Amino acid sequence: MRLNRLLQLAAVTVLATVVGACEPPIHIILASSDERLPSPEFVISEPSQPVEEPRYGYVSVRDLDGTRMWELRKLPPNFEVSPARLSYGVLPEGFEELESPQPLVPGRTYSIGVSGEGRGGFHFHVSHDGTLREAK
């Protein structure tokens, strides 16, 4: 009886690992090397989809200390095609804000994450002159 229970638990663990590993990645990058405050633009892509058709329904921008800077979701919640370009603080059509955009502060590092059919994230640093660069 106990062996049967352990085998069931192992099977569930393997299945969860395989299903989780099949989740397609979503990539996020800065739209250009000249992005700057107040509304930097990001390009969101999903390699398994055509170039302009990423599937996501939730976006969150956070300070690395965990403070929510901007949060939005698609209405109604779904993972159909969403915009491939996203400007900070500019609400895309068909989305609602869960957290209004807060000003990004020079000298701080932030993360932007999206989720839907897949998920992805990107860390960026705001320089003292207001320009953005990828944070490593």
C-alpha positions as CSV (number, residue, x, y, z in Angstrom):
1,M,0.0,0.0,0.0
2,R,2.7,2.5,0.9
3,L,4.8,1.6,-2.2
4,N,1.7,2.2,-4.3
5,R,1.3,5.7,-2.7
6,L,5.0,6.5,-3.4
7,L,4.7,5.5,-7.0
8,Q,1.6,7.7,-7.4
9,L,3.4,10.6,-5.9
10,A,6.4,10.0,-8.2
11,A,4.2,9.8,-11.2
12,V,2.5,13.1,-10.3
13,T,5.8,14.8,-9.8
14,V,7.2,13.6,-13.2
15,L,4.0,14.7,-14.9
16,A,4.1,18.2,-13.3
17,T,7.7,18.6,-14.3
18,V,7.1,17.6,-18.0
19,V,4.0,19.8,-18.3
20,G,5.9,22.8,-16.7
21,A,8.8,22.2,-19.0
22,C,6.5,22.4,-22.1
23,E,5.5,26.0,-21.3
24,P,6.7,28.2,-24.1
25,P,9.1,31.0,-23.2
26,I,8.2,34.7,-23.8
27,H,11.1,37.0,-24.5
28,I,11.2,40.7,-23.4
29,I,13.8,43.2,-24.6
30,L,14.2,47.0,-24.8
31,A,12.7,48.3,-28.1
32,S,15.9,50.2,-28.8
33,S,19.2,51.2,-27.2
34,D,17.8,54.7,-26.8
35,E,14.9,53.9,-24.4
36,R,14.5,56.5,-21.6
37,L,12.2,57.8,-19.0
38,P,9.3,58.4,-18.7
39,S,7.8,55.8,-21.1
40,P,10.4,53.3,-22.3
41,E,9.2,50.7,-24.8
42,F,9.7,47.0,-24.6
43,V,9.3,44.3,-27.3
44,I,7.6,41.1,-26.3
45,S,7.9,38.0,-28.4
46,E,7.1,34.4,-28.2
47,P,9.4,32.3,-30.4
48,S,6.6,29.7,-31.0
49,Q,4.3,32.3,-32.5
50,P,4.5,34.6,-35.5
51,V,6.7,37.8,-34.8
52,E,3.8,40.1,-33.9
53,E,1.6,37.7,-32.0
54,P,2.8,37.0,-28.4
55,R,0.2,35.4,-26.2
56,Y,0.1,37.0,-22.8
57,G,-2.6,38.3,-20.5
58,Y,-0.7,39.7,-17.5
59,V,2.1,42.2,-17.1
60,S,3.9,43.3,-13.9
61,V,6.7,45.8,-13.4
62,R,8.4,45.7,-10.0
63,D,11.3,47.3,-8.3
64,L,13.8,44.6,-7.2
65,D,12.8,45.2,-3.6
66,G,9.3,43.8,-4.6
67,T,7.4,47.1,-4.9
68,R,4.8,47.0,-7.6
69,M,5.4,49.8,-10.1
70,W,2.7,48.9,-12.7
71,E,0.4,45.9,-13.1
72,L,-2.1,45.1,-15.7
73,R,-4.2,42.3,-17.1
74,K,-6.2,41.6,-20.2
75,L,-10.0,41.8,-20.2
76,P,-11.5,39.4,-20.2
77,P,-8.6,37.4,-18.9
78,N,-7.3,35.3,-21.8
79,F,-4.0,34.5,-23.5
80,E,-4.9,35.5,-27.1
81,V,-2.6,37.7,-29.1
82,S,-1.5,40.8,-27.2
83,P,0.6,43.8,-28.4
84,A,4.2,43.0,-29.3
85,R,5.3,46.5,-28.2
86,L,4.5,47.8,-24.7
87,S,5.3,51.3,-23.5
88,Y,5.7,51.8,-19.7
89,G,2.6,53.5,-18.3
90,V,0.6,53.4,-21.5
91,L,-2.4,51.0,-21.1
92,P,-2.8,48.8,-24.2
93,E,-6.3,48.4,-25.6
94,G,-8.2,45.6,-24.0
95,F,-6.2,45.7,-20.7
96,E,-7.1,47.0,-17.3
97,E,-4.7,48.4,-14.6
98,L,-4.5,46.5,-11.4
99,E,-1.8,49.0,-10.2
100,S,-1.4,52.4,-11.7
101,P,2.1,53.2,-13.1
102,Q,4.5,54.8,-10.6
103,P,7.4,56.9,-11.8
104,L,10.5,54.9,-12.5
105,V,13.4,56.3,-10.5
106,P,16.9,56.8,-11.9
107,G,19.5,54.7,-10.2
108,R,17.1,51.8,-9.6
109,T,16.8,48.3,-11.1
110,Y,13.4,46.9,-12.1
111,S,11.9,43.7,-13.6
112,I,9.1,43.3,-16.1
113,G,7.3,40.0,-16.3
114,V,4.6,38.8,-18.6
115,S,2.6,35.6,-18.4
116,G,0.0,33.8,-20.6
117,E,0.5,30.7,-22.7
118,G,4.1,31.0,-21.5
119,R,6.0,33.4,-19.3
120,G,9.1,35.6,-19.4
121,G,10.9,38.3,-17.6
122,F,13.5,41.0,-18.1
123,H,15.6,43.1,-15.7
124,F,16.5,46.7,-16.5
125,H,18.4,49.5,-14.9
126,V,17.5,53.2,-15.1
127,S,20.7,55.2,-15.4
128,H,21.0,58.6,-13.7
129,D,20.5,60.3,-17.0
130,G,17.1,58.5,-17.5
131,T,18.3,56.0,-20.1
132,L,17.6,52.3,-19.7
133,R,19.9,49.3,-20.1
134,E,19.6,45.6,-19.5
135,A,20.5,44.7,-16.0
136,K,22.7,41.6,-15.8
